[in-house]
Amino acid sequence: MEELVKIFHIDWKLLIAQIVNFAIVAWVLYRFALKPLMKILEKRNVEIDRSLDNAKQIETNLMMSQEEKNNLIVAAKKEANNIIEASRADGARQAQELLNKAKSEVSAVVQTAKQQIAEEKEKMLAESRKEIGDLVITVTEKVLRGTLNKEVDKNLIAKSLTDLDQ
């Protein structure tokens, strides 16, 4: 071993001093550089893990929001369809009511017109009978003036009355 010491020129005192110096430098680096650096790295790791957890939570919330949005859209579409169907049914009901009202009004107008026509017919028949009666009287007077034969007069009156009844 002494030969090694002579070959490599190892000085034990210097070697021990270098080992002590190395230990002091290693301890100082560990204490003032590595330990704070490890704390900073640990904080970063915790922060990164928290950020990843938050990102997962945000992604989950986003998916839930998307699903809720889709459900709301589906519900809104269903409600819109229900409103449309109700409006259509209401429109059909109102159209039917208007149609029934129009039919009843037309029926009332037709009934009134029929009644007016019947009244006009009766009035015209009465006027016609009166005119025919006047005409018969006039004709009878003329005939009577021309002939005073009773038998001819009776036949003429009977014929006029039969014509009048028809």
C-alpha positions as CSV (number, residue, x, y, z in Angstrom):
1,M,0.0,0.0,0.0
2,E,2.8,2.3,0.6
3,E,3.8,1.7,-2.9
4,L,0.4,2.8,-4.0
5,V,0.7,5.9,-1.9
6,K,4.1,6.6,-3.5
7,I,2.9,5.8,-7.1
8,F,-0.3,7.9,-6.8
9,H,1.3,10.5,-4.4
10,I,-1.5,10.2,-1.9
11,D,-1.2,12.3,1.1
12,W,-3.4,11.1,3.9
13,K,-3.7,14.4,5.6
14,L,-4.7,16.1,2.4
15,L,-7.1,13.3,1.5
16,I,-8.8,13.5,4.9
17,A,-9.0,17.3,4.5
18,Q,-10.5,17.0,1.1
19,I,-13.0,14.4,2.3
20,V,-14.0,16.8,5.2
21,N,-14.2,19.7,2.7
22,F,-16.3,17.6,0.4
23,A,-18.6,16.6,3.3
24,I,-19.0,20.2,4.3
25,V,-19.7,21.4,0.7
26,A,-22.1,18.4,0.3
27,W,-23.8,19.3,3.5
28,V,-24.0,23.0,2.7
29,L,-25.3,22.2,-0.8
30,Y,-27.8,19.7,0.6
31,R,-28.9,22.1,3.4
32,F,-29.1,25.3,1.4
33,A,-29.6,24.2,-2.2
34,L,-30.9,20.7,-2.5
35,K,-33.3,20.8,0.5
36,P,-35.1,24.1,-0.6
37,L,-35.0,22.9,-4.2
38,M,-36.7,19.6,-3.1
39,K,-39.3,21.6,-1.2
40,I,-40.0,23.7,-4.3
41,L,-40.2,20.6,-6.4
42,E,-42.5,18.9,-3.9
43,K,-44.7,22.1,-3.9
44,R,-44.8,22.0,-7.7
45,N,-45.7,18.3,-7.7
46,V,-48.5,19.0,-5.2
47,E,-49.7,22.0,-7.3
48,I,-49.5,19.9,-10.5
49,D,-51.5,17.1,-8.9
50,R,-54.0,19.6,-7.7
51,S,-54.2,21.1,-11.1
52,L,-54.7,17.7,-12.7
53,D,-57.4,16.9,-10.2
54,N,-59.0,20.3,-10.9
55,A,-58.7,19.6,-14.7
56,K,-60.5,16.2,-14.2
57,Q,-63.2,17.9,-12.1
58,I,-63.6,20.7,-14.7
59,E,-63.8,18.0,-17.4
60,T,-66.4,16.1,-15.4
61,N,-68.3,19.3,-14.8
62,L,-68.1,20.2,-18.5
63,M,-69.5,16.8,-19.5
64,M,-72.3,17.2,-16.9
65,S,-73.0,20.7,-18.2
66,Q,-73.1,19.4,-21.8
67,E,-75.4,16.6,-20.7
68,E,-77.6,19.0,-18.8
69,K,-77.6,21.4,-21.8
70,N,-78.7,18.5,-24.1
71,N,-81.4,17.5,-21.6
72,L,-82.6,21.1,-21.4
73,I,-82.7,21.3,-25.2
74,V,-84.6,18.0,-25.5
75,A,-87.1,19.2,-22.8
76,A,-87.4,22.6,-24.6
77,K,-88.1,20.8,-27.9
78,K,-90.7,18.6,-26.2
79,E,-92.4,21.6,-24.6
80,A,-92.3,23.5,-27.9
81,N,-93.9,20.5,-29.7
82,N,-96.6,20.3,-26.9
83,I,-97.2,24.1,-27.3
84,I,-97.5,23.7,-31.1
85,E,-99.8,20.7,-30.8
86,A,-102.0,22.6,-28.2
87,S,-102.1,25.6,-30.6
88,R,-103.1,23.4,-33.5
89,A,-105.8,21.7,-31.4
90,D,-107.0,25.1,-30.2
91,G,-106.9,26.5,-33.8
92,A,-108.9,23.5,-35.0
93,R,-111.4,23.9,-32.2
94,Q,-111.8,27.6,-32.9
95,A,-112.1,26.9,-36.6
96,Q,-114.8,24.3,-35.8
97,E,-116.6,26.8,-33.5
98,L,-116.4,29.5,-36.3
99,L,-117.7,27.0,-38.8
100,N,-120.6,26.0,-36.5
101,K,-121.4,29.6,-35.8
102,A,-121.3,30.4,-39.5
103,K,-123.6,27.4,-40.2
104,S,-126.0,28.5,-37.6
105,E,-126.0,32.1,-38.9
106,V,-126.5,30.9,-42.4
107,S,-129.3,28.6,-41.2
108,A,-130.9,31.6,-39.4
109,V,-130.6,33.8,-42.5
110,V,-132.1,31.0,-44.7
111,Q,-134.9,30.5,-42.2
112,T,-135.6,34.3,-42.1
113,A,-135.5,34.4,-45.9
114,K,-138.0,31.4,-46.1
115,Q,-140.3,33.2,-43.7
116,Q,-140.1,36.4,-45.7
117,I,-140.7,34.5,-48.9
118,A,-143.7,32.8,-47.4
119,E,-145.1,36.1,-46.1
120,E,-144.5,37.7,-49.6
121,K,-146.2,34.7,-51.2
122,E,-149.2,35.1,-48.9
123,K,-149.3,38.8,-49.5
124,M,-149.1,38.4,-53.3
125,L,-151.8,35.7,-53.2
126,A,-154.0,38.0,-51.2
127,E,-153.4,40.8,-53.6
128,S,-154.0,38.5,-56.6
129,R,-157.3,37.3,-55.1
130,K,-158.3,40.8,-54.5
131,E,-157.4,41.9,-58.0
132,I,-159.1,38.8,-59.5
133,G,-162.2,39.6,-57.4
134,D,-162.2,43.1,-58.6
135,L,-161.7,41.9,-62.2
136,V,-164.5,39.4,-61.8
137,I,-166.8,42.2,-60.5
138,T,-165.8,44.4,-63.3
139,V,-166.3,41.7,-65.9
140,T,-169.6,40.7,-64.3
141,E,-170.8,44.3,-64.4
142,K,-169.9,44.6,-68.0
143,V,-171.6,41.3,-68.8
144,L,-174.6,42.2,-66.8
145,R,-175.0,45.4,-68.6
146,G,-174.8,43.6,-71.9
147,T,-177.1,40.7,-71.1
148,L,-179.7,40.5,-68.4
149,N,-180.1,36.8,-68.7
150,K,-179.9,35.2,-65.3
151,E,-178.8,31.8,-66.5
152,V,-175.8,33.2,-68.3
153,D,-174.9,35.3,-65.3
154,K,-175.0,32.2,-63.0
155,N,-172.8,30.3,-65.3
156,L,-170.3,33.2,-65.5
157,I,-170.2,33.6,-61.8
158,A,-169.7,29.9,-61.1
159,K,-166.9,29.8,-63.7
160,S,-165.2,32.8,-62.2
161,L,-165.4,31.4,-58.7
162,T,-163.9,28.1,-59.8
163,D,-161.1,29.9,-61.6
164,L,-160.5,31.9,-58.4
165,D,-160.2,28.9,-56.2
166,Q,-157.6,27.4,-58.5
